[in-house]
Amino acid sequence: MIKDIIQNVYSKRPLVHNITNYVAATDCANITLTIGASPIMADEPKERVDFAIKQKNNKLPTDLF
């Protein structure tokens, strides 16, 4: 099941907005790249809004830990 999910992500190459702190940002970006996605680490609220507007037609899953 996990293998199928990772293969699906890898085949679609999604753009992923990571909301994290500065300490974990590099690790999160590297993990995102490893599974085949492209990370965005936007700090400015305007950048987040722009990203959300551009992605509104796509499903944007959100996990908050």
PDB file with SEQRES, HELIX, SHEET and CRYST1 records, atoms N, CA, C and O in Angstrom:
SEQRES   1 A   65  MET ILE LYS ASP ILE ILE GLN ASN VAL TYR SER LYS ARG          
SEQRES   2 A   65  PRO LEU VAL HIS ASN ILE THR ASN TYR VAL ALA ALA THR          
SEQRES   3 A   65  ASP CYS ALA ASN ILE THR LEU THR ILE GLY ALA SER PRO          
SEQRES   4 A   65  ILE MET ALA ASP GLU PRO LYS GLU ARG VAL ASP PHE ALA          
SEQRES   5 A   65  ILE LYS GLN LYS ASN ASN LYS LEU PRO THR ASP LEU PHE          
HELIX    1 AA1 ILE A    2  LYS A   12  1                                  11    
HELIX    2 AA2 ALA A   25  THR A   34  1                                  10    
HELIX    3 AA3 PRO A   45  LYS A   54  1                                  10    
SHEET    1 AA1 2 LEU A  15  HIS A  17  0                                        
SHEET    2 AA1 2 SER A  38  ILE A  40  1                                        
CRYST1    1.000    1.000    1.000  90.00  90.00  90.00 P 1           1          
ATOM      1  N   MET A   1       0.816  -1.185   0.000  1.00  0.00           N  
ATOM      2  CA  MET A   1       0.000   0.000   0.000  1.00  0.00           C  
ATOM      3  C   MET A   1       0.870   1.263   0.000  1.00  0.00           C  
ATOM      4  O   MET A   1       0.647   2.162  -0.810  1.00  0.00           O  
ATOM      5  N   ILE A   2       1.851   1.339   0.892  1.00  0.00           N  
ATOM      6  CA  ILE A   2       2.735   2.497   0.946  1.00  0.00           C  
ATOM      7  C   ILE A   2       3.523   2.609  -0.356  1.00  0.00           C  
ATOM      8  O   ILE A   2       3.726   3.708  -0.873  1.00  0.00           O  
ATOM      9  N   LYS A   3       3.959   1.480  -0.876  1.00  0.00           N  
ATOM     10  CA  LYS A   3       4.711   1.482  -2.130  1.00  0.00           C  
ATOM     11  C   LYS A   3       3.862   2.070  -3.263  1.00  0.00           C  
ATOM     12  O   LYS A   3       4.362   2.840  -4.083  1.00  0.00           O  
ATOM     13  N   ASP A   4       2.585   1.707  -3.304  1.00  0.00           N  
ATOM     14  CA  ASP A   4       1.679   2.229  -4.332  1.00  0.00           C  
ATOM     15  C   ASP A   4       1.491   3.741  -4.192  1.00  0.00           C  
ATOM     16  O   ASP A   4       1.447   4.462  -5.189  1.00  0.00           O  
ATOM     17  N   ILE A   5       1.382   4.203  -2.973  1.00  0.00           N  
ATOM     18  CA  ILE A   5       1.202   5.635  -2.733  1.00  0.00           C  
ATOM     19  C   ILE A   5       2.437   6.407  -3.201  1.00  0.00           C  
ATOM     20  O   ILE A   5       2.317   7.427  -3.879  1.00  0.00           O  
ATOM     21  N   ILE A   6       3.606   5.921  -2.842  1.00  0.00           N  
ATOM     22  CA  ILE A   6       4.847   6.594  -3.242  1.00  0.00           C  
ATOM     23  C   ILE A   6       5.006   6.562  -4.756  1.00  0.00           C  
ATOM     24  O   ILE A   6       5.429   7.556  -5.346  1.00  0.00           O  
ATOM     25  N   GLN A   7       4.678   5.448  -5.395  1.00  0.00           N  
ATOM     26  CA  GLN A   7       4.757   5.373  -6.854  1.00  0.00           C  
ATOM     27  C   GLN A   7       3.781   6.350  -7.504  1.00  0.00           C  
ATOM     28  O   GLN A   7       4.102   6.963  -8.523  1.00  0.00           O  
ATOM     29  N   ASN A   8       2.606   6.496  -6.926  1.00  0.00           N  
ATOM     30  CA  ASN A   8       1.619   7.435  -7.445  1.00  0.00           C  
ATOM     31  C   ASN A   8       2.131   8.872  -7.339  1.00  0.00           C  
ATOM     32  O   ASN A   8       2.020   9.641  -8.294  1.00  0.00           O  
ATOM     33  N   VAL A   9       2.685   9.234  -6.195  1.00  0.00           N  
ATOM     34  CA  VAL A   9       3.255  10.573  -6.014  1.00  0.00           C  
ATOM     35  C   VAL A   9       4.399  10.786  -6.990  1.00  0.00           C  
ATOM     36  O   VAL A   9       4.490  11.830  -7.635  1.00  0.00           O  
ATOM     37  N   TYR A  10       5.266   9.797  -7.095  1.00  0.00           N  
ATOM     38  CA  TYR A  10       6.441   9.913  -7.967  1.00  0.00           C  
ATOM     39  C   TYR A  10       6.032  10.106  -9.426  1.00  0.00           C  
ATOM     40  O   TYR A  10       6.681  10.858 -10.154  1.00  0.00           O  
ATOM     41  N   SER A  11       4.979   9.445  -9.852  1.00  0.00           N  
ATOM     42  CA  SER A  11       4.540   9.558 -11.250  1.00  0.00           C  
ATOM     43  C   SER A  11       3.880  10.901 -11.548  1.00  0.00           C  
ATOM     44  O   SER A  11       3.935  11.377 -12.682  1.00  0.00           O  
ATOM     45  N   LYS A  12       3.253  11.520 -10.538  1.00  0.00           N  
ATOM     46  CA  LYS A  12       2.546  12.790 -10.752  1.00  0.00           C  
ATOM     47  C   LYS A  12       3.402  14.017 -10.484  1.00  0.00           C  
ATOM     48  O   LYS A  12       3.087  15.105 -10.968  1.00  0.00           O  
ATOM     49  N   ARG A  13       4.484  13.862  -9.719  1.00  0.00           N  
ATOM     50  CA  ARG A  13       5.393  14.964  -9.405  1.00  0.00           C  
ATOM     51  C   ARG A  13       4.664  16.212  -8.889  1.00  0.00           C  
ATOM     52  O   ARG A  13       4.800  17.287  -9.472  1.00  0.00           O  
ATOM     53  N   PRO A  14       3.895  16.081  -7.805  1.00  0.00           N  
ATOM     54  CA  PRO A  14       3.113  17.234  -7.335  1.00  0.00           C  
ATOM     55  C   PRO A  14       3.985  18.319  -6.702  1.00  0.00           C  
ATOM     56  O   PRO A  14       5.112  18.070  -6.275  1.00  0.00           O  
ATOM     57  N   LEU A  15       3.438  19.502  -6.658  1.00  0.00           N  
ATOM     58  CA  LEU A  15       4.038  20.627  -5.972  1.00  0.00           C  
ATOM     59  C   LEU A  15       3.456  20.634  -4.558  1.00  0.00           C  
ATOM     60  O   LEU A  15       2.238  20.700  -4.393  1.00  0.00           O  
ATOM     61  N   VAL A  16       4.315  20.565  -3.541  1.00  0.00           N  
ATOM     62  CA  VAL A  16       3.871  20.425  -2.155  1.00  0.00           C  
ATOM     63  C   VAL A  16       4.305  21.641  -1.344  1.00  0.00           C  
ATOM     64  O   VAL A  16       5.487  21.981  -1.301  1.00  0.00           O  
ATOM     65  N   HIS A  17       3.330  22.296  -0.698  1.00  0.00           N  
ATOM     66  CA  HIS A  17       3.642  23.424   0.162  1.00  0.00           C  
ATOM     67  C   HIS A  17       3.880  22.910   1.570  1.00  0.00           C  
ATOM     68  O   HIS A  17       2.963  22.413   2.223  1.00  0.00           O  
ATOM     69  N   ASN A  18       5.117  23.032   2.034  1.00  0.00           N  
ATOM     70  CA  ASN A  18       5.484  22.599   3.382  1.00  0.00           C  
ATOM     71  C   ASN A  18       5.435  23.792   4.323  1.00  0.00           C  
ATOM     72  O   ASN A  18       6.090  24.806   4.080  1.00  0.00           O  
ATOM     73  N   ILE A  19       4.673  23.677   5.378  1.00  0.00           N  
ATOM     74  CA  ILE A  19       4.638  24.709   6.411  1.00  0.00           C  
ATOM     75  C   ILE A  19       5.359  24.118   7.622  1.00  0.00           C  
ATOM     76  O   ILE A  19       4.844  23.223   8.292  1.00  0.00           O  
ATOM     77  N   THR A  20       6.539  24.626   7.884  1.00  0.00           N  
ATOM     78  CA  THR A  20       7.367  24.057   8.935  1.00  0.00           C  
ATOM     79  C   THR A  20       8.249  25.144   9.541  1.00  0.00           C  
ATOM     80  O   THR A  20       8.237  26.285   9.080  1.00  0.00           O  
ATOM     81  N   ASN A  21       8.997  24.799  10.550  1.00  0.00           N  
ATOM     82  CA  ASN A  21       9.922  25.779  11.129  1.00  0.00           C  
ATOM     83  C   ASN A  21      11.252  25.721  10.380  1.00  0.00           C  
ATOM     84  O   ASN A  21      11.483  24.823   9.570  1.00  0.00           O  
ATOM     85  N   TYR A  22      12.124  26.693  10.662  1.00  0.00           N  
ATOM     86  CA  TYR A  22      13.390  26.785   9.929  1.00  0.00           C  
ATOM     87  C   TYR A  22      14.324  25.621  10.231  1.00  0.00           C  
ATOM     88  O   TYR A  22      15.141  25.256   9.385  1.00  0.00           O  
ATOM     89  N   VAL A  23      14.222  25.042  11.399  1.00  0.00           N  
ATOM     90  CA  VAL A  23      15.095  23.929  11.768  1.00  0.00           C  
ATOM     91  C   VAL A  23      14.773  22.688  10.941  1.00  0.00           C  
ATOM     92  O   VAL A  23      15.680  21.983  10.501  1.00  0.00           O  
ATOM     93  N   ALA A  24      13.498  22.421  10.730  1.00  0.00           N  
ATOM     94  CA  ALA A  24      13.083  21.205  10.026  1.00  0.00           C  
ATOM     95  C   ALA A  24      12.887  21.399   8.520  1.00  0.00           C  
ATOM     96  O   ALA A  24      12.629  20.428   7.810  1.00  0.00           O  
ATOM     97  N   ALA A  25      13.003  22.621   8.024  1.00  0.00           N  
ATOM     98  CA  ALA A  25      12.696  22.912   6.622  1.00  0.00           C  
ATOM     99  C   ALA A  25      13.549  22.100   5.649  1.00  0.00           C  
ATOM    100  O   ALA A  25      13.024  21.556   4.677  1.00  0.00           O  
ATOM    101  N   THR A  26      14.834  22.013   5.892  1.00  0.00           N  
ATOM    102  CA  THR A  26      15.715  21.275   4.985  1.00  0.00           C  
ATOM    103  C   THR A  26      15.357  19.795   4.957  1.00  0.00           C  
ATOM    104  O   THR A  26      15.296  19.189   3.887  1.00  0.00           O  
ATOM    105  N   ASP A  27      15.121  19.214   6.123  1.00  0.00           N  
ATOM    106  CA  ASP A  27      14.749  17.798   6.173  1.00  0.00           C  
ATOM    107  C   ASP A  27      13.432  17.549   5.446  1.00  0.00           C  
ATOM    108  O   ASP A  27      13.310  16.585   4.691  1.00  0.00           O  
ATOM    109  N   CYS A  28      12.451  18.412   5.671  1.00  0.00           N  
ATOM    110  CA  CYS A  28      11.155  18.255   5.000  1.00  0.00           C  
ATOM    111  C   CYS A  28      11.294  18.394   3.489  1.00  0.00           C  
ATOM    112  O   CYS A  28      10.680  17.639   2.735  1.00  0.00           O  
ATOM    113  N   ALA A  29      12.094  19.349   3.047  1.00  0.00           N  
ATOM    114  CA  ALA A  29      12.310  19.523   1.609  1.00  0.00           C  
ATOM    115  C   ALA A  29      12.992  18.295   1.009  1.00  0.00           C  
ATOM    116  O   ALA A  29      12.616  17.844  -0.072  1.00  0.00           O  
ATOM    117  N   ASN A  30      13.982  17.760   1.696  1.00  0.00           N  
ATOM    118  CA  ASN A  30      14.689  16.579   1.193  1.00  0.00           C  
ATOM    119  C   ASN A  30      13.786  15.350   1.136  1.00  0.00           C  
ATOM    120  O   ASN A  30      13.872  14.563   0.194  1.00  0.00           O  
ATOM    121  N   ILE A  31      12.933  15.182   2.121  1.00  0.00           N  
ATOM    122  CA  ILE A  31      11.989  14.060   2.117  1.00  0.00           C  
ATOM    123  C   ILE A  31      11.004  14.218   0.966  1.00  0.00           C  
ATOM    124  O   ILE A  31      10.689  13.255   0.268  1.00  0.00           O  
ATOM    125  N   THR A  32      10.521  15.441   0.777  1.00  0.00           N  
ATOM    126  CA  THR A  32       9.586  15.707  -0.320  1.00  0.00           C  
ATOM    127  C   THR A  32      10.238  15.397  -1.663  1.00  0.00           C  
ATOM    128  O   THR A  32       9.611  14.789  -2.531  1.00  0.00           O  
ATOM    129  N   LEU A  33      11.491  15.811  -1.841  1.00  0.00           N  
ATOM    130  CA  LEU A  33      12.218  15.525  -3.083  1.00  0.00           C  
ATOM    131  C   LEU A  33      12.452  14.023  -3.265  1.00  0.00           C  
ATOM    132  O   LEU A  33      12.383  13.509  -4.381  1.00  0.00           O  
ATOM    133  N   THR A  34      12.727  13.332  -2.173  1.00  0.00           N  
ATOM    134  CA  THR A  34      13.007  11.898  -2.239  1.00  0.00           C  
ATOM    135  C   THR A  34      11.823  11.099  -2.760  1.00  0.00           C  
ATOM    136  O   THR A  34      12.012  10.119  -3.480  1.00  0.00           O  
ATOM    137  N   ILE A  35      10.612  11.496  -2.413  1.00  0.00           N  
ATOM    138  CA  ILE A  35       9.445  10.756  -2.896  1.00  0.00           C  
ATOM    139  C   ILE A  35       8.979  11.223  -4.267  1.00  0.00           C  
ATOM    140  O   ILE A  35       7.989  10.719  -4.797  1.00  0.00           O  
ATOM    141  N   GLY A  36       9.703  12.201  -4.847  1.00  0.00           N  
ATOM    142  CA  GLY A  36       9.405  12.606  -6.209  1.00  0.00           C  
ATOM    143  C   GLY A  36       8.553  13.845  -6.355  1.00  0.00           C  
ATOM    144  O   GLY A  36       8.133  14.174  -7.464  1.00  0.00           O  
ATOM    145  N   ALA A  37       8.285  14.542  -5.261  1.00  0.00           N  
ATOM    146  CA  ALA A  37       7.492  15.770  -5.331  1.00  0.00           C  
ATOM    147  C   ALA A  37       8.425  16.982  -5.313  1.00  0.00           C  
ATOM    148  O   ALA A  37       9.628  16.849  -5.086  1.00  0.00           O  
ATOM    149  N   SER A  38       7.860  18.151  -5.552  1.00  0.00           N  
ATOM    150  CA  SER A  38       8.623  19.393  -5.520  1.00  0.00           C  
ATOM    151  C   SER A  38       8.169  20.237  -4.335  1.00  0.00           C  
ATOM    152  O   SER A  38       6.993  20.588  -4.242  1.00  0.00           O  
ATOM    153  N   PRO A  39       9.087  20.568  -3.429  1.00  0.00           N  
ATOM    154  CA  PRO A  39       8.694  21.329  -2.245  1.00  0.00           C  
ATOM    155  C   PRO A  39       8.666  22.834  -2.467  1.00  0.00           C  
ATOM    156  O   PRO A  39       9.439  23.377  -3.256  1.00  0.00           O  
ATOM    157  N   ILE A  40       7.761  23.495  -1.755  1.00  0.00           N  
ATOM    158  CA  ILE A  40       7.738  24.952  -1.651  1.00  0.00           C  
ATOM    159  C   ILE A  40       7.749  25.269  -0.167  1.00  0.00           C  
ATOM    160  O   ILE A  40       6.991  24.687   0.610  1.00  0.00           O  
ATOM    161  N   MET A  41       8.608  26.190   0.219  1.00  0.00           N  
ATOM    162  CA  MET A  41       8.685  26.642   1.608  1.00  0.00           C  
ATOM    163  C   MET A  41       8.407  28.139   1.625  1.00  0.00           C  
ATOM    164  O   MET A  41       9.332  28.935   1.788  1.00  0.00           O  
ATOM    165  N   ALA A  42       7.152  28.534   1.458  1.00  0.00           N  
ATOM    166  CA  ALA A  42       6.785  29.944   1.402  1.00  0.00           C  
ATOM    167  C   ALA A  42       6.516  30.484   2.799  1.00  0.00           C  
ATOM    168  O   ALA A  42       5.738  29.906   3.558  1.00  0.00           O  
ATOM    169  N   ASP A  43       7.162  31.591   3.131  1.00  0.00           N  
ATOM    170  CA  ASP A  43       6.979  32.207   4.443  1.00  0.00           C  
ATOM    171  C   ASP A  43       5.959  33.334   4.437  1.00  0.00           C  
ATOM    172  O   ASP A  43       5.215  33.508   5.401  1.00  0.00           O  
ATOM    173  N   GLU A  44       5.924  34.082   3.376  1.00  0.00           N  
ATOM    174  CA  GLU A  44       5.061  35.254   3.307  1.00  0.00           C  
ATOM    175  C   GLU A  44       3.599  34.858   3.077  1.00  0.00           C  
ATOM    176  O   GLU A  44       3.318  34.002   2.238  1.00  0.00           O  
ATOM    177  N   PRO A  45       2.682  35.462   3.803  1.00  0.00           N  
ATOM    178  CA  PRO A  45       1.256  35.144   3.618  1.00  0.00           C  
ATOM    179  C   PRO A  45       0.789  35.310   2.173  1.00  0.00           C  
ATOM    180  O   PRO A  45      -0.019  34.514   1.695  1.00  0.00           O  
ATOM    181  N   LYS A  46       1.286  36.336   1.466  1.00  0.00           N  
ATOM    182  CA  LYS A  46       0.879  36.548   0.080  1.00  0.00           C  
ATOM    183  C   LYS A  46       1.306  35.371  -0.805  1.00  0.00           C  
ATOM    184  O   LYS A  46       0.569  34.970  -1.705  1.00  0.00           O  
ATOM    185  N   GLU A  47       2.486  34.825  -0.548  1.00  0.00           N  
ATOM    186  CA  GLU A  47       2.936  33.667  -1.319  1.00  0.00           C  
ATOM    187  C   GLU A  47       2.024  32.473  -1.092  1.00  0.00           C  
ATOM    188  O   GLU A  47       1.730  31.723  -2.022  1.00  0.00           O  
ATOM    189  N   ARG A  48       1.577  32.299   0.146  1.00  0.00           N  
ATOM    190  CA  ARG A  48       0.679  31.182   0.454  1.00  0.00           C  
ATOM    191  C   ARG A  48      -0.652  31.328  -0.266  1.00  0.00           C  
ATOM    192  O   ARG A  48      -1.199  30.357  -0.790  1.00  0.00           O  
ATOM    193  N   VAL A  49      -1.171  32.560  -0.286  1.00  0.00           N  
ATOM    194  CA  VAL A  49      -2.436  32.815  -0.975  1.00  0.00           C  
ATOM    195  C   VAL A  49      -2.275  32.567  -2.467  1.00  0.00           C  
ATOM    196  O   VAL A  49      -3.136  31.941  -3.085  1.00  0.00           O  
ATOM    197  N   ASP A  50      -1.182  33.049  -3.057  1.00  0.00           N  
ATOM    198  CA  ASP A  50      -0.926  32.830  -4.482  1.00  0.00           C  
ATOM    199  C   ASP A  50      -0.865  31.342  -4.802  1.00  0.00           C  
ATOM    200  O   ASP A  50      -1.423  30.890  -5.803  1.00  0.00           O  
ATOM    201  N   PHE A  51      -0.191  30.591  -3.953  1.00  0.00           N  
ATOM    202  CA  PHE A  51      -0.080  29.146  -4.158  1.00  0.00           C  
ATOM    203  C   PHE A  51      -1.447  28.488  -4.090  1.00  0.00           C  
ATOM    204  O   PHE A  51      -1.774  27.643  -4.924  1.00  0.00           O  
ATOM    205  N   ALA A  52      -2.250  28.870  -3.097  1.00  0.00           N  
ATOM    206  CA  ALA A  52      -3.579  28.276  -2.929  1.00  0.00           C  
ATOM    207  C   ALA A  52      -4.479  28.593  -4.117  1.00  0.00           C  
ATOM    208  O   ALA A  52      -5.233  27.734  -4.573  1.00  0.00           O  
ATOM    209  N   ILE A  53      -4.404  29.823  -4.618  1.00  0.00           N  
ATOM    210  CA  ILE A  53      -5.227  30.206  -5.770  1.00  0.00           C  
ATOM    211  C   ILE A  53      -4.825  29.403  -7.002  1.00  0.00           C  
ATOM    212  O   ILE A  53      -5.688  28.937  -7.745  1.00  0.00           O  
ATOM    213  N   LYS A  54      -3.544  29.242  -7.220  1.00  0.00           N  
ATOM    214  CA  LYS A  54      -3.068  28.500  -8.395  1.00  0.00           C  
ATOM    215  C   LYS A  54      -3.426  27.016  -8.309  1.00  0.00           C  
ATOM    216  O   LYS A  54      -3.591  26.349  -9.331  1.00  0.00           O  
ATOM    217  N   GLN A  55      -3.542  26.513  -7.093  1.00  0.00           N  
ATOM    218  CA  GLN A  55      -3.817  25.091  -6.892  1.00  0.00           C  
ATOM    219  C   GLN A  55      -5.286  24.798  -6.637  1.00  0.00           C  
ATOM    220  O   GLN A  55      -5.635  23.660  -6.324  1.00  0.00           O  
ATOM    221  N   LYS A  56      -6.156  25.793  -6.761  1.00  0.00           N  
ATOM    222  CA  LYS A  56      -7.553  25.595  -6.352  1.00  0.00           C  
ATOM    223  C   LYS A  56      -8.271  24.502  -7.137  1.00  0.00           C  
ATOM    224  O   LYS A  56      -9.214  23.900  -6.624  1.00  0.00           O  
ATOM    225  N   ASN A  57      -7.851  24.238  -8.351  1.00  0.00           N  
ATOM    226  CA  ASN A  57      -8.486  23.178  -9.134  1.00  0.00           C  
ATOM    227  C   ASN A  57      -7.942  21.797  -8.799  1.00  0.00           C  
ATOM    228  O   ASN A  57      -8.511  20.783  -9.204  1.00  0.00           O  
ATOM    229  N   ASN A  58      -6.861  21.761  -8.073  1.00  0.00           N  
ATOM    230  CA  ASN A  58      -6.277  20.487  -7.655  1.00  0.00           C  
ATOM    231  C   ASN A  58      -6.680  20.203  -6.219  1.00  0.00           C  
ATOM    232  O   ASN A  58      -6.999  21.118  -5.459  1.00  0.00           O  
ATOM    233  N   LYS A  59      -6.662  18.949  -5.860  1.00  0.00           N  
ATOM    234  CA  LYS A  59      -6.893  18.614  -4.460  1.00  0.00           C  
ATOM    235  C   LYS A  59      -5.652  18.988  -3.681  1.00  0.00           C  
ATOM    236  O   LYS A  59      -4.541  18.661  -4.097  1.00  0.00           O  
ATOM    237  N   LEU A  60      -5.815  19.656  -2.577  1.00  0.00           N  
ATOM    238  CA  LEU A  60      -4.708  20.097  -1.766  1.00  0.00           C  
ATOM    239  C   LEU A  60      -4.832  19.471  -0.379  1.00  0.00           C  
ATOM    240  O   LEU A  60      -5.421  20.071   0.520  1.00  0.00           O  
ATOM    241  N   PRO A  61      -4.279  18.261  -0.198  1.00  0.00           N  
ATOM    242  CA  PRO A  61      -4.376  17.629   1.114  1.00  0.00           C  
ATOM    243  C   PRO A  61      -3.522  18.377   2.127  1.00  0.00           C  
ATOM    244  O   PRO A  61      -2.444  18.871   1.799  1.00  0.00           O  
ATOM    245  N   THR A  62      -4.002  18.457   3.336  1.00  0.00           N  
ATOM    246  CA  THR A  62      -3.280  19.167   4.381  1.00  0.00           C  
ATOM    247  C   THR A  62      -3.165  18.259   5.600  1.00  0.00           C  
ATOM    248  O   THR A  62      -4.156  17.718   6.091  1.00  0.00           O  
ATOM    249  N   ASP A  63      -1.948  18.108   6.069  1.00  0.00           N  
ATOM    250  CA  ASP A  63      -1.692  17.387   7.323  1.00  0.00           C  
ATOM    251  C   ASP A  63      -0.984  18.320   8.267  1.00  0.00           C  
ATOM    252  O   ASP A  63       0.076  18.853   7.942  1.00  0.00           O  
ATOM    253  N   LEU A  64      -1.552  18.520   9.416  1.00  0.00           N  
ATOM    254  CA  LEU A  64      -0.924  19.361  10.426  1.00  0.00           C  
ATOM    255  C   LEU A  64      -0.536  18.480  11.606  1.00  0.00           C  
ATOM    256  O   LEU A  64      -1.361  17.732  12.130  1.00  0.00           O  
ATOM    257  N   PHE A  65       0.691  18.571  12.009  1.00  0.00           N  
ATOM    258  CA  PHE A  65       1.179  17.759  13.111  1.00  0.00           C  
ATOM    259  C   PHE A  65       1.460  18.617  14.305  1.00  0.00           C  
ATOM    260  O   PHE A  65       1.883  18.111  15.344  1.00  0.00           O  
TER     261      PHE A  65                                                      
END                                                                             
